[in-house]
């Protein structure tokens, strides 16, 4: 169990992901994230730092091509636990405001330079 730097910020971001899920503003898993990105419906994505190369190769090129920012969290177990699930490799936020909050929290010390 990795407690990444800024675990308080990471806990806050993971809590926001739970809120996004309950509010229907979160896509979970590579298939859903890819479909939403293709439709232009993602504001940001959160990837487990321990995601395998296959999962990364399946989704990261599309996210990059569609301009979806991606940030990493500690691991898939931590990401899944925040959503009441088992291990989860990637989620996509469809709400701009929540995406901004999550990205700011996971970027570290509020150093959000979205320009």
Legacy VTK file of the C-alpha trace (Angstrom):
# vtk DataFile Version 3.0
C-alpha trace
ASCII
DATASET POLYDATA
POINTS 115 float
0.000 0.000 0.000
1.718 3.078 -1.265
1.041 6.364 0.481
2.113 8.801 -2.179
3.378 12.244 -1.418
0.506 14.474 -0.445
-1.667 11.610 0.781
-4.127 14.153 2.214
-4.492 15.685 -1.227
-4.801 12.231 -2.770
-7.473 11.271 -0.233
-9.380 14.439 -1.122
-9.121 13.664 -4.839
-10.272 10.078 -4.283
-13.226 11.371 -2.266
-14.135 13.652 -5.169
-14.016 10.647 -7.506
-16.523 8.887 -5.245
-18.795 11.934 -5.452
-18.413 11.993 -9.235
-19.360 8.299 -9.428
-22.470 8.784 -7.299
-23.401 11.807 -9.402
-23.066 9.929 -12.683
-20.095 12.041 -13.746
-17.465 9.295 -13.853
-16.617 6.704 -16.490
-14.945 3.605 -15.043
-12.656 1.266 -16.982
-10.782 1.455 -20.265
-13.776 0.721 -22.502
-16.015 3.399 -20.967
-13.191 5.931 -20.805
-12.294 5.334 -24.459
-15.917 5.626 -25.616
-16.431 8.863 -23.717
-13.132 10.309 -24.990
-14.103 9.500 -28.580
-17.367 11.402 -28.084
-15.518 14.372 -26.586
-17.129 13.856 -23.204
-14.119 13.652 -20.884
-12.684 16.546 -18.920
-9.846 14.520 -17.332
-8.732 10.983 -16.578
-7.166 9.381 -13.515
-4.852 6.430 -14.099
-3.489 4.003 -11.522
0.300 4.365 -11.366
0.617 0.580 -11.445
-1.503 0.187 -14.594
0.025 -2.340 -16.939
1.596 -1.467 -20.248
-1.291 -3.083 -22.147
-3.883 -0.909 -20.402
-1.765 2.195 -20.942
-1.301 1.392 -24.641
-5.048 0.884 -25.073
-6.129 4.233 -23.674
-3.340 6.820 -23.361
-2.835 7.484 -27.100
-6.544 8.284 -27.515
-6.585 10.524 -24.437
-3.530 12.371 -25.719
-5.037 12.732 -29.201
-8.280 14.142 -27.785
-6.514 16.507 -25.375
-7.746 14.840 -22.184
-5.358 15.518 -19.291
-4.286 12.451 -17.330
-3.033 12.302 -13.752
-1.920 9.253 -11.776
-2.846 7.954 -8.330
-0.969 5.497 -6.146
-2.360 2.209 -7.423
-5.372 0.384 -8.792
-6.435 -0.982 -5.428
-6.549 2.511 -3.932
-8.459 3.867 -6.922
-10.935 0.986 -6.831
-11.451 1.244 -3.078
-12.416 4.915 -3.456
-15.217 3.780 -5.756
-16.373 0.816 -3.698
-14.903 -1.604 -6.217
-12.004 -3.934 -6.606
-8.903 -2.828 -8.455
-9.630 -0.103 -11.025
-7.044 0.987 -13.579
-8.580 4.137 -15.067
-11.522 6.484 -14.637
-12.640 9.497 -16.623
-14.350 12.576 -15.258
-17.106 14.092 -17.378
-17.671 17.156 -15.178
-15.265 20.070 -15.761
-15.479 21.431 -12.206
-14.855 18.088 -10.523
-12.087 17.335 -13.001
-10.362 20.611 -12.146
-10.625 19.905 -8.394
-9.247 16.377 -8.776
-6.414 17.511 -11.040
-5.479 20.310 -8.640
-5.425 17.941 -5.678
-3.355 15.302 -7.456
-0.971 17.836 -9.013
0.502 18.357 -5.571
0.443 21.637 -3.790
-2.259 23.415 -5.760
0.171 24.159 -8.556
-2.560 24.049 -11.197
-1.337 25.739 -14.321
-3.992 24.968 -16.859
-2.701 27.390 -19.526
LINES 1 116
115 0 1 2 3 4 5 6 7 8 9 10 11 12 13 14 15 16 17 18 19 20 21 22 23 24 25 26 27 28 29 30 31 32 33 34 35 36 37 38 39 40 41 42 43 44 45 46 47 48 49 50 51 52 53 54 55 56 57 58 59 60 61 62 63 64 65 66 67 68 69 70 71 72 73 74 75 76 77 78 79 80 81 82 83 84 85 86 87 88 89 90 91 92 93 94 95 96 97 98 99 100 101 102 103 104 105 106 107 108 109 110 111 112 113 114
